[in-house]
Amino acid sequence: MNIRSRFFNILLRLEAIFCLAFARLVVSWISFRRLVPYLGRPMQESPEEASPLYRGRARRVAWGIYLVKSRLPWENTCLVQAIAAMIMLRRRRQPSTLYLGVSLDHTEFEAHAWLRSGDVVVTGGEEKDKYKVMSSYMKSAG
C-alpha cells in the first residue's frame, strides 16, 4: 500500500470515528420525534440504480464504518451506524435511504435500522431480511 492510499484510509477512519461519535450523541440526547425531520423525506426511497462511482463510494463508506465501529469505547447501534453512514454519504453528495424495521418474529419486539445507497446496503444489511420495513427516510444528494 503506497503512502497516498494509506493517508486516505486514515482520513476515512477518522471521518467514520467523528460521524459515529456525532450520531451517538444525537441519538442519545435528542428525542426521535425531533430527530426525524433531519433523517430525510419520510416514506420515500432513493433510486436503486447507481453508477460505478456511487457504488464504490458507498462500499468505501461501509468499509470505513466497519473498520472502526467495534474499536470505539461506546456502543454503535444499528441506528447510530446508519446515521453516521448517511452523514458520510451526504458529504459526498450521494443519495441514500435509511430504513427502520421491526422483527418478523412475533415472540418479542425488536427494531433494526439499515442504510442503502443505490444497490449497496451500507450498514445493517446482514440482518435486514429478518425485519419488516416500517418506515424509510430518503436523504437526497447535496
MORAUR-V143968 format. One record per backbone hydrogen bond with DSSP energy under -1.0 kcal/mol. CO is the residue of the C=O (numbers start at 1). NH is the residue of the N-H. If there is no record, write none. Layout:
BEGIN
[[CO;NH] [CO;NH]]
END
This chain:
BEGIN
[[2;6] [3;7] [4;8] [5;9] [6;10] [7;11] [8;12] [9;13] [10;14] [11;15] [12;16] [13;17] [14;18] [15;19] [16;20] [17;21] [18;22] [19;23] [20;24] [21;25] [22;26] [23;27] [24;28] [25;29] [26;30] [31;35] [32;36] [35;38] [36;39] [41;44] [41;138] [51;55] [52;56] [53;57] [54;58] [55;59] [56;60] [57;61] [58;62] [59;63] [60;64] [61;65] [62;66] [63;67] [64;68] [65;69] [68;71] [77;81] [78;82] [79;83] [80;84] [81;85] [82;86] [83;87] [84;88] [85;89] [86;90] [87;91] [89;94] [90;93] [96;139] [97;116] [98;137] [99;114] [100;134] [100;135] [101;112] [102;132] [110;103] [112;101] [114;99] [115;122] [115;123] [116;97] [117;120] [120;117] [123;115] [127;130] [128;131] [130;104] [132;102] [135;100] [136;43] [137;98] [138;41] [139;96]]
END
